[in-house]
Amino acid sequence: MGVFVFLPLVLPLTAWPIARLAEQHLHPRTATVLLSVAAGVLAVCSTLCLALLMVVGTAQLPGNPLPDGWSDPEVREAVPYDEVAGRAAIPALLAVLAACARTLWVRRRVRRRAARALAGARGSAVAVLSDPEPYAYALPAAPGRIVVSTGMLACLEGGERRALFAHERAHLAGRHHRFLLAVQLAARANPFLRPLRSAVSYTAERWADEDAAAAVGSRRVVARAVGKAALVSRGTGPAAAPAHFAAAGPVPRRVAALLEPAPAARRWPPVFTTAGLAAWTAAAGTTVSALSSANSAVTLFLVLKAATPL
């Protein structure tokens, strides 16, 4: 295993450059998928790294439930600095699991509360709530629904209302809540992945903006709708709603992007560009992280198998 077991903990740093460049140079759909996949793989690898270190650390504790052979010197030699890293990995892994569990619990609680609040509007894909506070969001349930307040509708004109509904339908059709949940869990697993979470929150909104512009047929109308909604919105509605019309992402940048021509739908940036080099760096870091985790897991498995009495 050697020092390779520690690499997945720091390799998320290789994804930092692409986190910001993807917002500027990639199509929002491509950026969302790329960053979400990279964050998910890097988070799994770093969590596996902590688990491998924890095995060695737990084996050294008095009264541990693991086989006695797992605390032999041969096993501890498989992990450098086992006395410090092994024991430190125990509370670190518990903290990661607790943070991820809390994220899932809060998300589930918010969705259940929203479902109960909309129980009287069953059978409708759009729920209009009589509320003077302006808000609109997509609720990814079974089936997905769009929730909008009368206060929000009163602030928008006809074309802008169509843009709002097209934006929220794009969130549901693209299942953006899954990408957002993936990067939220990844950021809980490894704090180095927080820039990717922020980037995906923005690119998912931009993705929905572009789909809404294509559906409405006017980028300017969508930009005007986003700007108006941002001016009147105070972040009301469920605090953990997966996708808000104007609350998520830097609104001025979204409006500016909509006032420019539609971005090219390239699946991968050209190699000899800043975004291309950043993308390949992130891909390389993700690959090395996966290989390091796999190598460490296989090595420790073989060592523990050899140290376990039959």
Summary of the structure (lengths in Angstrom):
residues: 310
radius of gyration: 23.2
end to end distance: 23.8
largest distance: 75.0
contacts: 1064
relative contact order: 0.19
helix: 71%
strand: 5%
